Amino acid sequence: MEESSIQNFSIILGILLTVLNSSCAQALQRIIEPKQRIIQEQLSEKELKARTKQLVQQLKSEDYKKRVNAQVEIKEVLHSGQGGTALEQLRQNMSTETDIEAKMRLSSILEPYDHWKITGDVLNRIPDIGNMLQADIEKSISQVLIELRNIELESGKELFKRIVDSLFEQLKSSDEEVRKRAERILSEAGEVMISTLLSVLETHENDYKLCRPVTTVIAAIGKPAYDKLVDIVEDKKRRGRYWAVVALGKLGDKQAAHLLINGLNDRETPVRRNSAWSLGKLKSEEAVDPLLEILKSKNAHDTILYVSAAVALGEIGDKKAVETLIEVVQSDWGFVNEAAIEALGRIGDTRATKHLILMLSHECKDIRKAAVNALGELSDKTAIKPLSNSLKDENEWVREAAVRAISKLAGETCIKLLIESLDDKSRFVQDAAAKALHNITEKNFGSDYHKWKKWYDENNEKLQSDTEKNNTPASSDK
């Protein structure tokens, strides 16, 4: 009897579960069926209009789940193949809706579309464009630009321009992170951006804040932009040629060297200046002689050209330039002197040491600072004693540079001098000395003069012994 009861109970339980599962399945089907119909089927405009109107009505429901389901379904509709038609219908509903809460809910859904003024025909061609722009992810925005370029719609061109104009404004931002992000988005879009970017160089050639980062973007796109940049430079009637020259330098393709060398004699002053700068970026050895000819001419009418030539020679690093650069240093040529000093430091030839030491007593603080920095790059220990005098220079930036230069050249032998610099009245000099001491000794007493002095007094004998060992030549077997 008990066994029979158990069997009957099992049968009844099975029937109940089957019914329950069937009911759940039917309920679920009733929920998802309208959504599936819109996504999987092409509804007529009339049907779509009725469905979107129904969904807007559900946004007013007191039932939280119905409201959420309506919001989810509206988003799904917008991402379907008929999203454009739905978008225009929803905008009509939005304009006539009087329920404030429903209007706010609908507004939040349509915000990415309304912010960028996305039209229905564009949405039909790029169904996920709302998500891509709302996500605000760099690669997503780049992909939107690519897709907009590939659709032949006037509204698509207008949207492309709105997005690009927004990115151009970001390129001019004082916030470096904002600028760099805009540069990455535009460069990630690649070839589709080239004509727009080159157009900016021509139409906005006087807008330095915009054109400078645009040249960086063009260079990041790379090889596809090369021929078009060359076309601009070679066409003497086109505007923005000097920016195209800058872009070629940043792009770094050495096949541009011949064109840029010709640019040194261009009729336009900015083209000549930027050609010299770009040749330095290319590190073009064939440009050394033409750049030296510029410096030898000593025509003071275009100081910036000569500064650019000196800087370029330093970038290239050919020792053939040393003698001419020394002659420039010995002359009284203002900013050109400073550029030549910095170039000698980059090249690193010790023939310049004695000439740079003379510049440590120059009346101009910028010349003195440049000489200190250059001597720090030459690895010539004969400069240590003259540089120690610069620790007493009247200008704090010269003293700060001297701290860094001496620490490079002298290592442990300059610890006492660096500790004395901790007592400098300039915080910048103190910080530089503290950093140098930490790098040399691996001790960390910050800018505390007294702690460093105590440590030095306690370890002076060992430091001197280590220095003597390091300076003693190794014996060799005969």
RODOVEX-72747 format. One record per atom (N, C-alpha, C): z, y, x. Coordinates in pm, whole numbers, plus 50000, padded with zeros to 5 digits. Layout:
ZYX ...
***
This chain:
500004987950084 500005000050000 500005012550087 500825012050190 500915023750279 499605025750354 498985014350392 497715015150467 496625021150380 496585017250250 495605022550155 495785037550134 497035041950126 497325056250108 496835064450227 497045058650341 496625065650464 495105067150467 494405056650427 492945057150426 492445067550327 493055067650205 492665077450104 492885091750152 494035093550220 494365106950273 493315111350376 492905102050460 491915105050563 490595109150502 490215101950393 488945105050326 488985119050265 490105121850195 490265134950130 490245146150234 490965143750346 491025153750453 489625156350511 488845145850529 487485147350581 486615155550490 486755153150357 485975160650259 486335175450263 487665177950270 488135191850274 487605199250397 487655192650512 487185198850635 485685201750628 484935192650569 483485194650556 483185206850470 483925207650357 483755219050266 484125231950334 485275231450406 485755243350475 484755248050580 484245238650660 483285242150763 482015247950702 481595242050590 480405246950521 480605261050471 481805263750416 482115277150365 482115287350477 482725283250591 482775292450707 481375295450757 480575284950764 479205286750812 478425296150721 478615294250588 477925302750492 478385317250503 479705318950522 480255332450536 479695339250660 479655331550770 479125337050895 477645340650880 476915331850810 475495334350789 475275347050710 476165349350608 476035361450526 476255374050611 477115372650715 477405384250800 476245387350893 475695376750955 474695379151060 473255379651009 473035374250884 471665373350835 470925386650831 471555397450777 470825410250773 470435414850913 471355413151009 471075417451146 469915409551204 469945396051182 468885387651234 467545391551174 467535394751046 466285398350981 465675410751045 466555420551076 466035433051134 465545430751275 466305422551352 465965420551492 464765411151506 464775400151428 463765389851448 462525392051363 462645399251251 461505401351164 461095416051169 459855418551137 459375432251126 459495436450980 460565443750949 460745448350812 459765459650782 459445460850657 458605472150617 459415484950632 458735496050639 459435508850653 460395511150537 459975506750420 460825508250301 462095499850314 461935487350359 463095478550376 464045483850484 463445488750593 464265494050702 465035506450658 464375514850579 465015526850527 466205523250438 465985513150353 467075508850263 468235502950343 467895495250449 468955488850527 469765498950608 469105508550668 469815518750745 470695527150654 470185530050536 470995537650439 472235529750400 472065516650382 473185508050347 474225507850460 473745507350583 474655507150698 475445520250709 474785531350683 475475544350685 476555544650578 476275538850462 477275538150355 478485529950400 478215519150476 479315510650524 480205517950625 479665528150688 480485536050781 481605543450709 481455545050578 482465551950497 483535542350444 483315529450463 484195519350403 485625520850452 486575517750364 487985517650404 488325504950482 487455495150475 487655482550548 487215484550693 488175483550784 487915485950926 486825476750979 486875463950943 485905454350993 484495457750947 484365462250823 483035466050772 482475477850850 483355487350881 482905499050958 482435494951097 483245486351162 482885481751297 481585473951294 481455464851195 480225457051183 479015465951161 479205476551083 478105485851057 477685492951185 478675497351264 478375504151390 477635494851486 478125482451494 477475472651583 476045470051539 475845468551409 474505465351358 473555477151377 474045489251359 473185501051381 472695501251526 473595498351619 473195498151760 472175487251786 472375475651722 471425464751737 470065468551680 470085475351567 468835479851506 468085489151600 468835498451663 468225508151754 467605501351875 468165489751914 467645482652031 466565472551994 466235471651865 465215462251821 463835468451838 462825460751807 461455465751821 461125477051725 461945478751621 461725489451524 462755500651540 463355501251658 464405511051682 463985525351661 462725528551696 462245542151679 462205546451534 461715537451449 461675540451306 463075542151251 463985533351295 465375534151251 466035547051298 465695551051421 466285563251478 465945575451393 464675576851358 464265588351278 464935588051140 465075575951081 465725574650951 467205578250960 467845573651065 469275576651084 469495591651105 468565598051173 468695612551192 468575619851058 467705614950971 467605620950837 468895619150760 469455606850768 470735604150702 471835613050756 471785615350887 472785623650953 472735638050900 471515642850879 471355656850836 471815659050691 471765648350612 472145649850469 473535644550438 474155637750534 475465631550509 476555642350493 477395640550394 478475650250369 479855644950408 479975631850421 481245625850461 481465628450611 482495636350643 482715640750782 482965629050876 483835619450833 484165608250920 482935599450946 482165596650841 480955588650858 479965595850950 479895608950935 478985616951017 479395616551165 480705616951189 481215616251327 480915602551388 481095591851309 480825578451360 479335576751393 478495581651305 477055580851328 476645589551447 477285601051458 476985610151569 477285603751704 478395596351713 478765589851839 477745579251878 477155572551777 476135562351804 474845568851853 474485580051791 473215586651823 473295596151942 474495598151995 474705608152101 473755606752220 473615594552279 472685593652395 471245596752359 470855594052235 469475596852192 469285611652167 470305617852107 470205632152075 470365640852200 471235636352292 471455644052415 470145645952492 469365635152500 468115635752575 466905638452486 467155640452354 466085643052257 465035631852260 465535619652259 464645608052260 463965606852124 462675605352126 461915604252001 461695589551965 461365587351838 461195573851788 460095566151858 458975572751889 457865565451953 458235560852093 459045568852164 459515564652297 460465552752285 461375553452187 462345542652168 461635529552132 460575530352053 459825518152020 459205511752144 458825520152242 458195514952365 459225510452467 460395517152468 461475513452562 462745511352480 462895499752416 463985497452320 465385499552377 465585497252507 466935498052563 467225511352631 466385521452607 466515534052680 467855541052653 468365539752530 469655546052499 470765540452584 470825527052592 471845520652676 471675524352822 470435524552868 470155527153009 470625541153050 470415550852963 470825564552994 472325566552973 472855560252868 474285561752839 475145555452947 474665544153002 475425537353108 475595546253230 474625555353250 474685565053361 474775558053496 474125546453506 474075539053632 472805543153705 472905545353837 471795550653914 470505542653894 470575529453908 469375521253898 468795521553757 469665522653656 469185523253518 468365535853494 468865547153544 468155559853525 466835559453602 466855553953723 465615552553800 464595544153724 465065533353661 464175524653586 463595531853464 464405540153400 463905548053286 462755557053332 462925563553447 461855572253499 460585564353524 460725552453579 459565543953607 458855540253477 459635536053378 459045531653251 458405543253175 459045554953182 458455566653114 457115570453176 456985568653306 455725571753374 454625561953334 455035550153290 454055539853259 453605539753114 454155548553031 453725549052891 452965562152868 451835560952802 450985572652778 451375579552648 452515586252650 452985593652532 453385607652574 452975617552497 453345631252529 454855633052523 455485626652423 456945627652410 457625620852529 456995610352584 457535603652703 457485612752825 456385620252836 456255629752947 457305640852937 457565645152814 458565655752793 459965650752828 460265638252789 461575632452822 461715630452972 460645625853035 460625624253181 460975637553248 460355648253200 460605661553259 462045665953238 462595663053118 463995667053093 464955659853188 464735647053208 465615639453298 465455644253441 464215646253484 463965650753621 464535664753645 464345673653549 464895687253564 466415686853578 467065677953504 468515676253515 468895671553656 468125662253708 468395657153844 468125667853949 467115676253927 466835687154021 467985697154025 468575699753909 469745708553907 470895702353986 471045689253975 472095682254049 471835682754200 470565683054239 470225684154382 470725697354441 470895707454356 471335720654401 472855722354391 473535711854349 474985712654329 475725715154461 476855722054451 477695724154570 478515711654602 478535702054508 479265689554526 478345679454596 478695675554717 477825666654796 477595653254727 478625647854663 478475634954595 477455635754483 477485646754408 476515648754300 475105649554357 474935656954466 473615658354529 473095644854578 473945637554648 473525624654705 473155614754595 473895615054485 473595605954374 472235608954314 471945621854294 470635625854241 469515621754336 469765623354465 468765619254566 468485604254555 469535596354539 469355581854532 468575577754406 468885584054293 468195580854168 466705583854181 466375595554233 464975599554244 464225590954345 464855587854457 464175579654558 464025565254511 465005560254433 464925546654380 463755545154282 463415556054214 462265555654122 460945553954197 460945557454324 459825554354411 458555562254387 457425555154396 456115561654396 455845570154273 456415566454158 456135574154037 456615588554048 457505591254145 458065604654160 457295613554257 456395607554335 455795615054447 455085627654402 454215626754304 453445638554261 454375649554209 455415645754136 456375655754084 457115662454198 457555654754296 458305660154409 457445669354494 456205665354519 455315673754598 454985686654526 454905685754394 454645697754314 455775707854330 457015702754340 458175711654358 458035719354490 457605712754595 457445719454725 456455730954717 455475729554630 454445739954616 454865751054521 455465747154408 455785757154304 457135763954326 458015757654405 459335763354428 459595765054578 458585768554654 458705768554799 459775778354850 460145788154771 461175797654814 462595793454773 462675782454699 463985777454655 464505767354758 465195772554857 465665764154969 466625753254921 467515756854828 468525747254782 467895735354711 466715737154654 466045726254587 465095718754682 464295726254755 463265719854837 463835711654953 464935716155009 465525708555122 465885694355081 466665692354971 466955678454933 465725670954880 464755678154823 463535671554777 462805665154895 462785671955010 462145666055129 462875653355172 464195653055153 464975641055185 464585629555093 464395632454965 463995622254868 462605616854903 461685625854934 460325621654969 460355612355091 461155616055191 461265607755311 461845594055278 462795593555185 463405580855146 462395571855074 461475577754999 460425569854933 459515563655037 459295571155146 458645565355263 457125565855266 456555555155316 455125554355348 454195558955236 454475555455108 453545559655002 453325574754995 454275582455049 454155597055041 453405602955160 453195595055265 452675600455391 451325607455375 450335600455320 448985606255311 448955619055230 449755619555123 449755631455038 450425643355108 451415640455191 452035651155272 451025656655372 450295647655434 449275651855531 448225660555462 447825656755342 446835664655267 447325678955246 448605680355214 449155693755190 449145701955319 449575695855429 449655703155556 448265707355603 447295698655585 445945701555636 445205711855552 445575713355425 444915722955338 445565736655355 444935745355430 445525758255466 445745767355346 445115764155232 445245772755115 446425768755025 446995756955050 448055752154961 449405758054998 450235759654896 451585764654918 452505752954954 453665756455009 454655746155040 454335737755162 453375742255244 452975734355361 454135732255458 454955742655475 456045741255573 457105731355526 457255729855393 458185719655343 457595705655363 456285704555349 455625691755374 455815687655521 455795697455609 456045694855752 457455689455773 458425695455705 459815690755715 459915676255666 459255673455553 459305659955497 458705649755594 457625653655664 457035644555763 458005641555876 458755651755917 459755649556022 460835639955976 461315641855855 462365633155801 461845618955776 460555617955739 459975604855713 459935596455840 459705602955955 459845596156084 458655587956130 457495590256072 456305582656113 455635589856230 455605583456346 455115590056468 453615592956465 452895587056371 451475590156364 451245604656319 452315611056271 452205625156231 452315634656350 452615629356468 452875637956585 451705647256615 450475641956615 449305650256649 449155661856551 449335658756422 449245669256319 450315679956341 451515675856376 452615685256395 452445693256524 451875687056626 451605694456751 450605705756722 449595702756641 448655713256598 449375723956518 450405719656444 451175728956363 451925739256445 452155736656572 452835746356659 452025759156676 450735758256647 449855769956660 449325774656524 449945770156416 449495773656282 449645788756259 448835793956170 448895808256142 450155812156065 450755802355995 451975805155919 453215802756006 454055812956015 455265812056098 456175800456058 456485798455928 457365787455891 456795773655928 455465772355925 454835759555963 455045757156112 454905767456194 455115766056339 456555761756368 457495768656305 458925765856329 459275751556288 458855747856167 459215734656116 458465723456187 457295726456241 456575716456320 457365712956444 457935723056509 458755720656628 459975712256590 460635715956482 461825708556437 461485693956408 460375691756338 459985678256298 459585669656417 458955675656518 458625668156638 459875662956708 460945670656698 462225665756752 462735653856674 462595654256542 463035643056457 462225630456487 460925632356519 460085620756552 460355615556692 461075623556774 461305620156915 459985617056986 459035625856959 457675623757010 457555628457155 457335619157247 457205622657389 455945630657416 454885628257337 453655635757359 453815650557320 454915653857252 455145667657213 455905675557319 456405668757424 457235675557524 456495687257590 455295684857639 454555695557709 454235707357617 453735705057494 453485716457405 454755724257373 455895717357359 457155724257331 457615732257452 457405726757572 457765734157693 456905746657709 455655745657672 454765757357679 455285768757593 455845765257478 456415775457390 457555782657460 458465775057521 459615781257589 459185789457710 458165784957779 457695792157899 457015805357864 456485806057742 455795818457702 456765829957682 458025826857647 459085836857632 458655848757545 458025845557435 457635855857338 458805857957242 459495868857256 460735871257180 460505874957035 459235875456991 458965879656853 459375869156751 459455856656792 459845846056698 460935837456760 462135842856758 463265835956820 463495822156759 463325821056626 463605808256559 462675797156609 461405800556640 460485790556693 461005785056825 461515793956910 461985789557042 463285781757032 464105785456937 465315777556911 464905763556866 463945762756775 463475749856724 462875741456835 462125747856925 461525740557038 462595734957130 463625743157160 464705738457247 465475726957183 465775728357054 466485717756982 465665704856984 464355706156961 463475694456959 463455687357095 463415694957202 463425688957336 464735681357361 465815686657310 467085679557322 467075666557243 466475666757124 466375654657040 465515644057109 464405648457170 463495638957236 464155632957359 464875641357436 465665636257548 464895633457676 463705638857689 462915636557810 463405645757923 463715639958040 464275647758151 463255657458212 462015655758172 460985665158217 461305679458171 462105680558066 462405693758009 463555700858077 464285693958167 465525699558221 465315712758294 464365713458384 464185725558465 463865737758379 462975735958281 462625747158193 463825751358109 464595741858060 465775744957980 466815752358064 466945748758192 467865755858281 467415770358298 466115772458311 465595786158323 465925794358198 465835787958083 466175794957959 467655798457957 468505789058003 469955791558007 470265803458097 469535804758203 469795815558299 469305829158248 468445828858147 467925841458093 468855846557983 468665858857944 469465864757837 468655864457708 468725852957638 467825850857526 468585847057399 469815851357387 470615849857266 470715835557214 470295833557089 470405820557025 469605809657098 468535813857166 467725804057239 468535798257354 469335806757420 470225802057528 471145790957476 471755793857362 472695784157305 471995771057272 470795771857215 470045759657182 469665751857307 469305759157414 468935752557540 470145745557602 471305752057593 472535745957645 472835732857571 472745733257440 472995721257361 471985710357393 470725714357418 469685704557453 469995697857586 470455705557682 470825699757812 471965689757798 472895692857710 473985683357685 473455670357626 472495671257536 471915659157474 471155650857577 470405657657663 469595650357763 470505643557865 471585650357902 472595643957987 472275643258135 471465652258185 471095652358327 472075661458403 472715656058509 473755663658580 473185675058665 471875676158674 471305687958741 471705700758670 472085699458544 472445711358466 473895715358483 474725706958549 476175709358553 476535723158605 476065726658722 476495739358783 476045751358700 474905750258634 474405761258552 475225762758423 475655751458371 476485751858251 477885757058282 478395753758403 479715758658443 479715773958447 478605779658493 478505794258497 478605800358357 478145792958258 478165797858120 479565797758059 480525791358125 481905790958073 482565804758074 482005813758152 482575827358157 481665837558090 480705832758011 479785841757941 480565850257840 480075862257815 480775871257724 480725866657578 479735858557545 479585853857406 480375840857386 481265840757287 482095828857263 481265816557223 480165818957150 479325807657108 478635801057227 478225809357323 477615803957446 478665795957523 479885801357533 480955794257606 481265780857539 481355780957408 481655768557336 480535758357355 479275762857346 478145753757365 478165747557505 478515755757604 478575750857742 479685740457758 480825742957696 481935733357702 481505720057640 480895720557523 480455708357456 479415700757539 478465708257598 477415701957678 478005695057801 478935701757868 479575695757987 480325683057949 480885682757831 481565670657785 480635658957767 479315661757748 478335651157729 477715646357860 477895653857969 477175650758093 477825639858178 479075636658152 479795626458230 479865629958379 479945642758409 480055647458548 481485652558569 482265645058647 483685648258662 483935661158741 482905666258806 483075679058877 483315690458778 483065688058651 483245698458549 484675698958497 485525689258535 486875688558477 487695700958511 487705704858638 488515716458676 488045729258608 486735732558608 486285744558535 486625743758386 486535731758327 486855730358186 488335732558158 489185729158257 490625731458238 490925746258223 490105754558286 490285769058270 489925773558128 489005766258067 488595769657929 489705766757829 490705758857868 491865756557781 492665769357759 492375779257843 493075792257831 492145803157776 490965799057728 490015808657673 490645816457558 490205828757539 490775837157432 490385832357292 489305824357282 488825819657152 489345805457125 489935803457007 490535790456975 489505779156966 488265782356922 487255771956909 486725767457044 486725776657141 486375772757278 487465763757334 488725767357310 489835759057360 489825745257295 489545745057165 489515732057094 488395723257150 487215729257177 486095721757236 486465716857376 487195725257452 487605721357587 488535709257585 489425708657489 490325697057475 489495684357459 488505684757370 487685672857344 486845669157467 486275679357532 485415676657649 486225670557764 487405676257793 488225671257903 488705656957876 489085654257752 489555640757719 488435630357739 487175634457715 486055625357738 485855622457887 485955633057967 485635631858110 486795626258193 488025630058159 489135627358249 490005615558208 490025612158081 490855600958038 492325603058068 492985592958128 494435593558155 494815604758250 493875609058335 494215619358433 494435633058370 494065634558244 494215647758180 495365648058079 496205637658077 497265636857977 498195649057984 498555653058103 499465664558118 498835677158058 497535679358088 496845691058033 496815690657880 496585678957825 496525677557680 497885680157616 498955675457682 500295678057629 500585692957629 500145699857733 500335714357737 499575721257623 498425715457584 497645721357474 498325719557339 499305710357331 500065708957207 500905721257178 501135729357284 501935741557270 501055753657242 499725750957217 498795761757187 499155768057052 498855780957038 499195787856912 498275783956796 497135777756830 496175773756726 496465759456678 496545757856548 496775744556492 495595735256521 494395740956524 493205732856550 493225727056691 493655735056786 493765730356924 494855719556934 495965721856867 497055711956867 496595698556810 495885699156698 495415686856634 494415679456722 493535686856788 492555680556877 493255673856995 494285680557049 495025674857161 495785662357118 496415662857001 497155651256950 496225639256929 495055641756875 494085630956853 493615625056985 493345633757083 492895629057214 493985620857283 495225625257274 496345617957336 496515604257271 496395603757142 496515590857072 495395581357115 494165586557128 493035578157169 493195572857311 493785580857398 493945576857539 495125567357556 496255570457492 497505563057517 497845552757409 497215554057293 497535545657176 498955548257125 499565558957170 500865563357117 500615573157003 501595574056915 501395582556799 502615591556776 502635602556850 503705612356833 503205624856762 502015623856703 501455635356632 501285647356723 501655659056673 501545671456751 502885675756807 503825666456815 505175669556862 505195670757014 505205683257062 505155685857206 506315679257279 507505680157225 508695675357295 508705660057308 508255652957206 508185638257215 507165633857318 506015640757319 504995637357417 505485640657559 506165651857575 506665655857707 507685645657757 508565641157669 509575631257707 508905618057747 507925613857666 507225601357698 506505602557832 505875614057858 505135615957983 506085615658103 507235622358093 508205622558203 508705608558235 508865600358129 509375586858149 508305577458206 507045580558187 505965571458228 505055577358335 505425588858389 504555595958481 504195587658604 505195581058664 504945573358786 503965561858760 504145555058649 503245543958614 501835549058588 501735560358521 500425566058492 499685569758621 500435575758716 499815579458844 499395567158923 500225556758917 499915544358987 498655537958929 498565537558796 497385531858731 496135539858765 496265553058772 495125561558804 494645558958946 495595557459040 495235554759180 494515541359193 494995531259119 494345518159124 492915518959071 492755526358962 491425527458902 490445535058990 490995544259073 490145552459158 489915546359295 490605535259327 490455528759457 489235519659453 488285521359545 487095512859546 487465498259571 486815489259503 487105474959521 486605470759658 487435462759730 487065458059862 486025446959850 485165446059949 484125435859944 484235426860067 483925414160055 483975404760167 482825407260262 483135407260390 482065409360489 481465395960530 
***
